[in-house]
């Protein structure tokens, strides 16, 4: 069938004679049509590719391929073209196919003048990739739910919605964390918000049915076809959720969700636990949700999810004004439901607070679990008794449970779930369930009210316990209503059951192991196992004379039987009237690290896992003991922790980080003090170690980590970037992996597809997997450097990004015979074999590129970073060149898609560079260049580019708030985006700088005094000035004036912390930022000052820049 006939038939089946301009996904191409189109394209000869209808058919196929088959990862045209029956299609050819196809389909999608222009058009017209929808349901729905609620609550603009999506992108699989996907998700969120604003669905019994009546074409509002159960469930769930929010509602910023995940192949569902959090929340709201006070939370902290005995880093919080920016970190798929889940607030690896959250309580395998009846994810609603709103529900229960439904029939769905549980569908009405003589009642009704989320809050002991609810004193039950309002359950609804008796919680006197019950209107709503201890109960550790012995004092714990579940530990117990004392002795060849205890209460057993109280340090990685002085990579630190033991009253430990550069003056050192801490999560020190490593330009630099007590080093580790390196043999025909001293011999299976090669000057070339080398059919441990000769320039050899071997890449000289074909300046620079000359050429090329955002080399740079961004940035010459050319770096940040979201955080972590050291003039010139060359005369294009640039700049200002005013000025000057502060500053700069200065220094509640109160000198060590001359700065007119404003004496130890941001700001404005970056000690002192208190640093730096600019304007 000719293509023109196929397209005509395709349109006529939709009642059309010609395209009507709708996005391509809205044509709802069927699977049969897609396969027929594939066969037609494969059957065409090369000459037919020139026909006009070919581009039209090809673009439809490309959009559908993106939706159906795109596997994620760096975009490559190759797999798409291959699927369409093409071979070796040039970039120019795909570009013309996109342009011509867009015209023939009459698409409204604008092809941007920058970024991923043509890929973006394919993606936006294909809609959300189905593999993303199916593989990331939990993370995707969590991201969309959080961003939608945030957009509604904070009335976010379009660019802020995009920014919020990028901030939570870690919830998506890494292969889908890219600009075209973010744009589709933004369109999806905007469609949900439009529906809420346009149609009155609040309070509707069935919002979807009502929406279908008011807007029959509502599904076409979304950039996704709802022709799969997964897609329909995602969108309908989002619509139902968003219409239920009232303007006054306030959802908790952290949410744990547990449920059953169904598969499309009909196999038994699996357990799934996920975690989501908002991108921003008020300080007091965060504190309230965590069960603590705003004053108790530091400006910067980590969040870890403890599930049973395992802990996962799920996010970090940065204080910005009176709000926390919450940055999500990916949580692996959790296939368990019953273990208790808690949120840990941590700083420098030490626990500050443990919080219980809704949905985090331990679940009993002896009680039924009640889920909503939904596909593909059924949310857990309740355990035990339940009142469910709806027409049916799912119940998971032990196989021997007796089921009696008063109305209708219960239907068994699966009988082979984990732990010998069965899954049953319960009908509307009352169903009675009985297991081991314990009765439960589940009532299902369409008129039932939504069950509120509730969880226990109180003074928890920092210890691993089963049950997980372990409180000193009486806990309170916090209730989160569906409307978002919060309250605490009244005392008359809370009960404690212990030793066969039930009393009100208010009357209970430290019963120990018990059941906490919430009962309302005669119905039991919650029933949790818990341990309640006296208010002053505690756990103290008394180390013995060696690492093999010590004792634990359980103060104000009752005299109950205890046994140790580790046969390698001897336990003797006695009670002295005030405490239960456990004397412990490790009898194994190695000292024990933990003590697993079983406490026998009258109502059952409690399991406690305590650190062994022997004097010294034990280093563990994922539970396996490490040797002192072991060499690790940064990635190896993940899962590492140090268990600390010292005598009571002498618990001051010190972590010292040290690195030495080529010269003695560049030795860097940082000390972190701990008091009363029993465990340090060493992986939380990764940012501090990276910060130190990245102050030095050398790739093989190492940081020494020491654990010190009483001036004695008890353990140390050596931490570097790489554990291995790719070694090219002298004949250049073979490569091997070396750990520095010897070549490694991997298993053949592990070595397959491990080493890849990419021609640096032609990143559009698909990466090549190096073949293994065999001798007599046995793998030798080497790879053959067998590279195609159809690409110019050198090749970069590297290990694939998911490899646990963190290997330093290596360069293979050019394999091409003919280097005479014309090359762009960037390609020519990348072809240079000499490293010094290559850096010189790269910098010169970047300076040329900075003046012309339309030059082809920007596309090459974007593709190169797409291919290699997973590698350590210090190993890429192009990144080393970028940080030395601030004008080009500013252009790359605002021009290239995914650059700011991928690299804004990483560049300062991995290279001797800080965004704060780019002079404002470089940003202002970049904004002006983009306006003049990309959108000078086209108002529609101007709006599009302005929003795009605003989104990119705002993502960077999340990490560096002090840059916000610079970006506001750039948008005000070049893109007509009005700002009140900028307008005032440009007319009368002194008015704004005086107001900011007053905020920083005047009165007891000034920003400086608040910083002092956040960091009391008794417990916080203020950073020094390092290799900076604070005294010289104080003698300048601005320095003298700032010293007078601070009212601090010139020799005050806090003065360096107060003045360093001002020094950096004045030097940066004057174009001397490179001096800070080139001096490791100076750069390190700047980073330490910001790390100590970023809230103060950012405010002071912003004022310093404004003062420097105001002085320049007056001249």
N, C-alpha and C positions, 0 to 999 in steps of 0.2 A: 504494500500500500504506500503511495507517495506521502511524504510528510505533510504536504499542503492539505491532502484529503484527511489525514489523521487529525490534524489540528482543527479542521472544519467540523469533523464529527465530534471531537472533544468538546468544542464550544456549543454545538447544537444540543448535545445531551444535557447542557445546562441552560437551555433556552436562549442561547446567545448566537448572534451572527458574527460578532467580532469581540475582541477583549474589551472589558469595561473598566479597566484600571485597578481592579481589586488586587491585593497581594496574591501571589501565586498559591500560597497554602489555602486561601479561601475558595479556590476552585475544587477543593476536596478530591484530589486525584485518588482513584482507587488503586489497590495493589495490582489488579489485573491491568489497568491502564499503564501503570508505571513499568511493569514487566514488558508489556507490548511495545512501549516507547523504547525501552532498552534494546529490544531485539531489532526494531527499526533502525536505530542509530548504529548498531553493530553491522547491519547489512548494507550500509551506504559505502560507496567508494569515495576516495579522497576528493574527486572532482565535485561531488555533490555537497561537500562541506561549504562551498562558496555560495550556495543558494540562500536567499534571504530567510526562508522558512527554517533553515537549519539552526540558525542562532536562536530563533523563537522556541523550537523544540528542545534544543540543548539547554537553554536557561531553565525551562520547566523541569527537565530531567535533573539538572544540577540542584535546584531548590528541593526537589523531592528526595534526591540522594542525601543531601544535608540532613533532612528531617528523618529519613529512614535508616541510613547506613553510616553516617559520620561517626567515627569511634572516639572523637575527641583528640586532644593533643595539638601540636603545632600544625597549622593548616598547610596542606600540600595539595596542589592541583592534580598531581600525578594519579592518585587513586580514583578521583572523580573522573578524570579524562579516560582512564583505563576502563572504568565502569561504563562510560559512554562509547567505548569502541575506538578511542583515539590513542595514538602512540606519540610520545615525545612532542607534545604541543608547547609552543613557545609562550612566554608570558604575554607577548604582544597579541597572540592569537586569542588567548582566553580573555584578555581585556576587550578586544573588539567583539567577541561573542557576547560578553556581558552588556556592552553598550548597545549593540544592535538588538539583542533580545529584550532589553529594557524598553527600547523605543517601540518594538512591535507589540509588546504586551501592554503598552501605555501605562507603565508603572509610575506611580507618584514618588517612589523612593528616590531621594536625591543621591547622586554619587558624589561623595565628599571630595574636596580637593586635597585631603591629607588622610593619613591613617590607612586602615585596611579597606580601601575603597571598593574593590570589586568583590572580595570575599564577603564584605559586609552586606552588599546588595543581595548576594545569593542567600545568606543566612536569614536576613530579615524577611525574604520572600518564602523561605522554606519553613520558618517557624521553629519552635523549640525542638531540638533533636530528641527523638523518641527514646534513644538509649539513655539520655540524661534523665528524662522523665521516669523511666523504668528503673534505672540503676541507682538513682539518688533521691528516691521518694522522700525519705525521712529528712535528709538535709535540705532538699529543694523546698519542700512544703514548709519546713521550719524557717528558711530564709525568707520566703515569700510572705509568710504570716507575720514575721517580725517586722519586715520592711513596710508592709501595708499598714500595720498598726502604728508604726512610728510616723509614717507619712500622714496618717489621719490625725494623730495626736499633736504633732508639731507643725502641721500644715506645710509640709515640705514642697519646695518647688521641684520642677522636673530634674534639674541638675543635682539637687540634693537627694532625690530618690535614687538616681544613678550612683551617687557617691555612697549612699547607704548600702546598696547592693554590692558594690566593690568592697566595702568594709566587711561584709559578712561572707565574702566569696569563699572563704575557707570551708564553708559548709558544703560546697560543691566538690565533686571529684576534681582533682588537679587538672585533668585533661580538658575540662570545660571552663576553666578560669581564664576567660578571654573576652575581649571587647564585644564581638558580635553576640555572644550569649548574654552579656550584661544588658545590651540594648534590647534584646527580646524580653528579658525578665522585667526590664523597666516598662516596656509596653504592656506587659501582662499586669503589673501592679497598677498602672494608670487605668487600665480597663476595669479592674475591680473597683477602684476609687470612683470612676465615672458611674458605674452601676449603682453604687451606694448613694451618690449625690443625686442621680437622676430619677431613680425609682424608689418608692416608699415601701421598703421591704422589712423595716424594723418591726419586730413583733409578729411577723407572719409565721404561721404554723409550718408551712413548707415554702421557704423563700424561692426555691428554684421553680416550683410550679407557678407561683405568682409572677416571677420574672418572665417566664415563658408566655404568660397571658399578656403582660404589658409590652414585652419586646420579643416577638417570635424569633427574630434573627439575632438574639443576644450572643449566641456562640461565636458569631463572626467578629465580635469585638476583640477576641483573643488571638494572639499570634501562635495558635496551636489548634489543630483539628481534634475535636473531642470524639474521635472514632476509635479510641481504645479505652478500656476500662481504667487504666492507670491515669490517662490524661483527663478523662471525665471526672474521676474521683478527686484529682488534684484541684481542678478548677471549681467544681461544685463545693468542695470543702472550704476553699478559700472564700467563695462568695458567702456561704453560710456564716463563716467566722467573722467576716468584716461587717456584715449587716447587724450582728449582735452587739457590736460595740456602741456604747452610749458616749456622748461627749464628755460626761463626767467620769467615765470608767478609767481605771488605772491598772493595767495588767502588770503582774510582776515582771521585772526585767529578765529573770532567769526561769526557764521552764524545762522540766524533765518530762519526757513523754515515753510511755511504755505501751506496747501493744503486740499484735500479731501481724506478720507480713506474709501475705498470700502471693503465690507464684502464678504466672499465667499458664503454666503447664499442668495445673491441677494437683500438684504434689502438696503434701501436708504443709501448713504454714509454719513459720519459724518465729521465735521470740525476737523482739527488737526493742532496744532502748536508745533514745536519742536525746540530745541536749541542744537547746537554742537560747540565744539571748539577744536583746535589742542592741542596736549599734550605739545608742546613747541613752542615758537615763540620769535624772537628777541625783545629786549626791545623797540626799536624805532618802530617796526612794530605793537606791542601791543598799544603803545601810539598813533600812527597814526590812527589805526582802531577805537580807542576810542575818537578821536578828541581832544587830549591833548598832552602834551610834556612828554618825558621820565623822566625829572627832577621832574615833578609833581606827578609821580607815586611812592608810597612807595615800599620797597623791598618785602612786604607781604601785600596782600589785598584780600578782598572777592568780588565776583561778584554776583549780584542779578539781576534777570530778573523781571521787573515790567510789568505786563500785566493788563491793566486797573488799578484797585485800589489794586490789590494783588501783593505781592512780593514773589519771590522764590529764595532761595540760589542755584545757579547753578554751582558754582566753586570757586576756590581760586587760587591765583597766588603767586609763590615763585621765587624771583630773584636768579638765579644761573649764576654768571658771567655776561655776557651781554644778557642772555636769561631768559625769564620767563618760569618756569615749570607751566603748567596749569592743575590743578587737577579737573576733572569733578565731580559734585554732581548730584544725580538723580533728574530729573524734572518730576512731575506727569503728566499723560496724560492731555493735555489741549484741550478741545473740544470747542474752540471759535476761531474766525478769525478776527473779526472786531475791537477789542479793540487795542489801541496803545500799542506797546511793546518797552521798553527801557532797556538798560543795565546800572546798577548802580555800580559804584566803591565805595567800603565801607571799612572802617578800624575802628575796635573797635565799630562797630555798627553805626558809623556816616558817612553820605554821603560825599564823596570827589568829585564825578563827576558823571554826568548823560550823557550817550551817546545814540544817535540814531544809529541804524544799518540798513543795507539793509533788507527789508521785515518787518520792524517794524512799519511802518506808520499806522495810523488809516484808516480803510476802511469804505466807505460810503455804507449804505444799499440801496441807490438810484442809484448806478452805477453798471454796470455788472462787475463781477469778471471773469477773463479769466484764465483757467487752461490748462496744457498739458493734452492730452488724453492718460492717462497711468493707468495701474492697478498694484497693489492695491492702489497705492498712486499717486494722480494727483497733481502735484506741481502748486502753484499759480504763474502765470506769470505776470499779469498786472491787473490794474483796469481801467475801462473806455475804451478809445481807445487803440488798441494793434496791434502790428505787430508780428505774430507768425511764427516760422520756423516749418514746418511739413505738414502733409496731412489733419489734422483735429484738433479741439480743443474743450474744454468744456467751457460753459458759465453758470454762476450762476447769476440769475437776478430776480427782482420782477415779480410776476405772470402777471402783466398787461403790460409788456414790448412788444412793437411791434417789430417783427423780420422780416427782409427781406434779403434773401440771393440771390446775383446776379447769382451765379453758384451753382447748386445742392440744396438739401433740408436740412434745419435744422431739427433735430430730437429730440423730447422731451424724456428725459430718466427718470426723476423723477419729480413729482409735489408736493412733500410734505416735502421738506427740512425745516430746521429751519427758522423762520422769514417769512414764506409763500413765500419762494424762489423756483424757478424751475430750474432744470438743463437741459441744451440743448447741444446736440452735433452739432458743427458748421462745415460745409464742407469747403474744400479749396476754396480760392477766397475771395471776399469781402462780408461781412455781415454787414448790417446797423441795429442798435438797437436804439430804441427810447423809453424813459420813461419820462413822465411828460414834454414833449416837448423838452427834452434834448437829442440831437443826439450823437451816438457813432459809430465809425467805427472799425471793427475788420478785419484785412487782414491776411489770412493764405496762406503761400507759402513755398514750399520745398527749394526755393532759398533765402528766407529771412535771414537776419543776426540775430544772437542771441541778444535778448534784454539785455542790460547791467543792472546790479543791481545799483541802485542809492538811495542815502539818504541824508537828510539835516543835516548839522552840523553847530553849532553856540553856542553862549553863552546862555545856558538854565537857567531858574529860577528853583530852587529846590522847586517845588510845584506840587501837583496833579491837572492836567488840562485836560479838554476835549474841544477842540482838544488838543492832546498831544504835538504838536509842539508849544512851547512858547519860543520865542527868544528875547533877548535884542540886538538891532542892526540888521544888515543884515546877514542872514545865507548864507552858501555856499552849493552847491550841489556836493557831492562827488560821482564819478562814478567808479564802479568796473567792468572792462571789463571781458568778459568770459576768456580771456587769462591770467587774473590775474593782468594786469596793472591798475593803478589807476590814476585818474585825477579829475579836477574840471570843471564843465560845464562853458563855457564862458558866460560872462555877457549878450551878446546879445540873448542868448537862454532862459533867466530866466525872468519871468513876475509876477506881482502882480495884482490881480483883487480885488477891493474893491469899494463899493457903485456904482456899475455899470460901473466903468471905469477900463481899463487895462493899466498899465504903466510898464516900465522895472523895475526890482528889484533895479537896481542901482539908479533910480530916485525916488523910493518910500520913503516916509518920515513917518515912524512909523504908518502904517495905522490901527493898531489894528487887529481885526478879518478880515481875508482876505483869498484868495486862492493863493497859490504858484504854478506856472505853469512852466513846462519845455517843451519847444516846439522846435523841430528840423526839418528842411526841411519841414516845414508846418504841421508836425504831432505832436499832443500833446502826450507827453510820460509820464508826471506825472501831477497830479492835486490834491494838498493836502490843506485841511483847516489848517490854522495856525494863531497864534497871534504874531504880530511884534510890539515890544515896543521900546522906545528910548534906546540908549546904556546904560544910567545910571539909568534906571528904577529899582526899588527895592520894596521889601515888608518888612515893619518894624512892630514890635509888641510892644505895650505899655500896660503892665498889669495894672489892676486897684488895688484897695485896697483889693480886695478879689478874691477868685477863680471864682466868678460869674460874673466878669465884666472886661472889657479892651477894647482896640481899636487897629485897624490895619490901617497902613498908606501905601497906594499904591502910592509910590512916582513916579512922572512923568507919571502917568496913566491919561487918559482924564476923563472929567466929564461925566460919563455915568450912566444910571440907574442900580441899583443893588438891588436884593432882596435875603433874606435868605430862604432856602428851609426847614429849621427846625423850626417848630412852637414854640419850646421851647426857641428860641433865639430872642430877640428884636434887631432890627438893625436901627440905625439912620445914615444917610450919609450926608456929605457935602464936598465941594471942596474948598481948601484954596488958589488956584492958583498954588500950587506946588505939591499937592498930593490929592488923593481921600481918605478921612478919614471915616472909618467905626467904629462907636461906638456900642459896642456889650454888651448885658446883658443876662445872662442865667436865665430864670425864672422857670426852673424845680426844682424838689426837690434835684437833684444832679447837680453839675456844668457840663456844656457841655464839651466834649473833642475835637470836631472838628466843623468847621463852613462850611456847604455846601452853596456856593454862586452861584447865576446865574447872570452873567453880560450881559446886553442887548446892544450889539454893533449894529450899523446901518445895518450890514450884517448878523445878527443872534445872537445866544446865546453862551456864553462861560461858562462852569462850573468850578469853582475853589473849592477845598477842602483845607481849611487852619486849622491849630491848633487853638483852642480857646485861646485867649490871657489872660487868668487868671493866677495869680501868683501861682507857685507851680509845682507839678508833678502829672501826671495821668498815671497809669499803666494799660495797656490793654493786653489782650490775645485773639487774633483773633477777635478783636473789642469789647470784653466784659471786663468791668472794673474789675481790681483785687483790693483786699484789701491790705493795707500796712501790712507788717510782715507776709504775707501768706507763707505757706510752699509749695514748689514745688520740683519736681524732675528735673534733667537735661533735660529730654525729654519734660517736661512740659514747659520749657522755649521757645521751638519752637513756633513761632507766637507771642511772647511777645515783647512789646516795651514800652518805657517810653516817654511821651510827656512832654517837659520841657518849662517852661515859667519864665522869669525874666525880670527886667527892662532893657531897651535899654542901652548899655554901661556897663552893669553889668552881662554879660552872661556867666561867668565862672562857669561851673558845674564840679562836681567831682563824679566819681564812685569809691567807696572803697569796695574792697573784703577782707574779714577777715575770718580766720578759726583758731580755737584753738585746739591744741592737748592735750594729757594727761598731759603734763608738760607745765608750763607757758612759758618756753623758746622756745617751738615749735609753738607759735602763729605766723601765717603768715599773711601778709597784702600787698595789692597791690593797688595803686591809679592810676586811669586813668583820665586825665584832658580833658575837652571839652570847646572850646571857640566858641560862636556864633552858637551853635547847638540847634535845636528845637526838635529833635527826636533821640533817641538811640534805635537801634534794639538790645534788650537784648539777643536775641538768638545768636548773633555774639560773645557774651562774654562766650559762652559755653566752648571753648577751654581753656580760662584762668581759668574758674571755675573748669574744669576737672583737669587742671594742679595742682591747689591748693589742691583739694580733694585727688588726687593720691599721694601727698607727704606723706600722713598719711596712715598707714596700716589698720586702723579701717574701717569697712564697713559702719557704721552708722554716719560717719562724715558729717558735714554740713558747708557750706560756707554762710556767711551773705553778702548780696549785699545791699549797701547803696547809695542813691542818695543825694548828699550834695550840698548846695548853701549858700554862706556867713556863713560858719561854722555851718550851721543848717541842720540836717538830715530831708529831706522832705518825704522820703519813704524808705522802706527796704523790702527785701525778704529773705527767708531762702531756700537754695537750697541744696538738697542731692541726693543720688543715687536712693533711693527707696521711693515710696509713701505707699507701703503696704508690708507685709511679710506673707509668708505661715507659719501658726502655726500648729504644730502637737499636737493633744490632748494627754492627759496623758496616755490614753489606747492605743495610736498609731494606732488606727483603724479608726480615723477620722482626717481630716485636714480642716482648714478654712483660710480665708483671713482676716488679721487684719491690721488696720492702726496705730497700736501702742496702742490706747486707747480702741478700741472696734472691734468686728468682723463685717465684712461687709456682707450685705445680697444682693446678686446680683439677677437679673432676671434669670429665668431658662435658657432662650435662650442665655443670655450672659455667663452663667456658663458652658454650654455644651462644652466639648472638650477644656476647658480652662487650666486645670492642667494636666501636663504630668509627667511621671516617667521614669527614665532610670537607669539601674544597672551600676554603675560607673566602676566596674571591667569587665563588658562584654558589651562594647558599640556596639558590633555587634548585640546585642539584639534590636529588634524594640521598640521604646518608647511606653509606655502604657498610654492611656487616662484614668484618674481616673473617675469612675462612680459617679453620684450625689447621695446624701443621701435624701431620702424622708420619711416623716412621714405623714401617712394618705393621701398619694398621693400628698403631698405638699412639694416642695423643701425647705429644712431647712437652706440652705446657707452653708452646709458642703459637703465635698467630702469623699467618702469611700476610705480608703487606702487599696484597694483590689489589691494586686500585685501578679504576678505569682511566684511560688516557684521554677522555673527551672533556676534561675540565682543566682550566688553567690554574696556575698558582699552587701554593703549598696546601697540604691536607692536614687537618687537625684530627688526631686520634684520641678518643676518649671512651670511657666506660659508660654504658647506658645509665639513665638517671635513677632506675630503681635498684641498682646494684648496691649491696652492702659494702663493697670494696670502694673506698673513697680514694680514687687514684688521680694523681697529677697527670693532666693530658700532655701530649708531646706533638711536635710538628714533624711532618714528613715533607721533604722538598718536592717541588713540582714534578708531576709525572707526564705532563703534556709535552708533546714534541714541538708544537707550534704555539709560540706566545706572541705571534705577530698580529693577531686580530685586535681591533681597536678596543680599549678598555676604558671604563670611566675612571676618574681620579681615585675613588675609593677602592675599586677593584685593583687598580695598579698598585696602590699602597699596600693592600693585603697580599699582593704577590711578592713583595720585597723579602728576600731571604735574610738579610742582615737585620737583627733585632733593633739595633740603635737607629739605623736608617729607616726601618719600618715605622718606628714611633714618630720620627721626624715627619715622614710623609703623611701618616695618619693625622697628626695634629694640623698640618698645613691644609689637608683636605677638609677636615672638620671646620676650620675657619672659613673656607670657601662655602661649604654647605650651609653654615649658619646664616649667610646672607640671602639664600635662595631656597625657600621651603618646597619649591616645585621640582628641584633637581632630582634626577632618577636615583641618585645615591641614597636618598632617604629611604626609598623602598628597599634597596639592598641592605641597608643597616637594619631596618625593621625585620626583614626576613632572617638576617644573621642572628639577631638577638632572639627571635622566635625559636630558632634551632638550638641555640646554645645557652639560653638563660638558666638552665638547670645546673650548669657548671659553676664552680666558684668564680666569682667575677674577677678576683685577683689574677686568675690564670688567662684572662682574655685581654689581649693588647688593646682592643677597641674600647673596652671600658676604662683601662688605664689612661688611654688618650682622652676620652671624654671628660674625666674629672680634671684634666689639665686645661681644658678649653671650655670655660664656663658659659660662653655665649652659645656654643654648639649644644652643650648639655641642657641649657634652658630651652633651646629650640626643640630638641628631642623630647623633652618632658611634655611640652605643650602640643607637639605635632603628632607624635607616634601613638597609636593605640597600644594599650597594655603597658606602655613604658612606665608611667607613674605607678600604676597598681602593682606591677611586678617588681620594680626596682627602687621605688621611693624609699622603702624601708631597708632594702638590702645594700644599696651603695655605701651608706655610712657604716654599715656593719662589717663590710668585707674589704673596704678600701680606705686609704688615708684621705678622707673627704667628708665634708659636712655641708649640707644644703645651706646652712646659715652663713657660710663664707662666700656665697655667690653675691657679688655686688648688685644692688637694686637696678643699676643702669642696664645690666645684662638682661634682666627680666623686662624692663620697660622697652628696650630696643627690640626684644623678641616679640612682644605684643604688637608693637608698631609694624614690624616686618610682616607678621601674619596678616594684619589688617590690610596693609597696602598690596600685598602680592596675592592673597587668596580671596579676598572678599571686598575689593575696593568699590565695585559698582553694582553688586547684586544683593538687594536687601534680604531676599529669602535665604541666600547662601550665607550672608552675614549673620543672620539669626542662628542658623544651624551651627556655624563654626564658633560663634560666641558661646553657645550652650556647651559645645564639645570642649572648648578650651576652659570654660568655667568649671566643668566637671573634673577635668584633669588637674587643674590648679588646686581645686578644693580637696582633692584626694591627698595631694602633697601637704596641704596645710593642716590636715588631720594629724600628721606626724610632726609637723613643724608649725605650730599656730602663729609663731612670730612672723611668718611669711605672709600671713593673711592680709595685712595692710598693704604689702607690696603688690599682691595680686589684685586687690581692690583698686589700687591706683592704676595698674596696667589696664584693667577692664574699663575703668572710668575714662582714662585718656584715649584709648584706642578703639574701644568697642561700645562707647556711649552707654555704659551700664552705671547708672548714677549711684553714688555712695555719699551719705550725709557727712561722715567723718572725712572722706577724701575731699569733698567740696569745701568743707571748713578749713582743712589743712592747707589746701592750695591757695585759699584767699588770705588766711591769717594763721600761719603755722604755730605761732606762739600760744594761741588760745588752746589748741589741742594738746600741745606738749606740756603746757602748764597743768592742764586737767589731769593728764596721765601721771605727771610727776607727783601731783598731790595725792593721787590714789596710791602710788607706790610708797610714799614716805611720810605722809602727814597723819598724826594721831595714833592712838593705841591700836586701832583696827586697820592700820595701813597694811598693804601687801607685804612689806618687809617684816613687820611685827608678827603677822600671821605666819610667815615663813619661819621665824624664830620659834614660835609656839609649836608649829608642826614638828620641829627638829630641835628639841631641848638639848643643850650642850652636854647635859649629864649622861645622855644615852646615845647621842649622835656625834660622830667625829666629822667636823667640818673640813672639807677639802682645802688643801693649800693652793698657793698660786703657781706651783710647778715652775716651768721655765718662762714665766711671764713677769714683767717688771711692773707690778701694781703701783709701786712708789712713783715711777716716772709718769704713769697715767694721772695720778692724783695731783701732780704738779701742773698739768695742763689746765686751761680755764674751765673746761667742762668737767674734768675730774675733780678739781677743787670745789666747784659748785655742788657736785653730787655728794662729795664727802660732807660738805656743810649740811646738805639736806638729810643725810643719813643719821647725823648727830653721833656717829661712832668715832672713837679715838683712832688715830692713824695706825696704832699698833694692835687694834682689835683682831683676834683670830678669825672673826667672821667676815672681815672686810673683803678678803679675796672672793668669797662666795657672792657677796653683794656686788662687787665691782667688775668681775670677769665678764659678765654678759655685756656691760657697757663698753669695756675695752674692745671686745670682739666686734661689736656693732660699729664703733667708730673706725676701726681698721678695715672692716669689710666695706663700708661705704666709700672709704678712700682707695679701694682696690688693692688692699694689702692682705686679703684673705689667703692668698697662696702661701704667705709666710707662715701662717698658722698650720696649714696642711703639710708643709714641707718639714716641719720640726716635730718629731714624734712626741717629745715631752710637752711641748706647748699645746699640740692638738689633744693630748691625753688630759691635760689640766682643764681644757675647755669642756671636754666630754664629761669629766668627773663633776664639774660644777653644774652642768645641766642634769646629769643623772641624780645628783644629790637632791635637787628640788626643781623639777622642770617648770612648775607653775610660776615660781619667782623668776627663773632664768628667762623664760619666754616673754614675760611682761617687761622685764628690764631690758632685754635685747630689743624688743619692739620700740620702746621709748628711746633707746640709744640710737637706733637707725633714724627715727623721726627727728631727733635733735640734730644729728649730723646732716640730714637732708635740709632741715630748717636753716641751719647755719650756711649751707651752700646756697640756698635760695636767697638769703639776705645779701650774700656777696654778689 
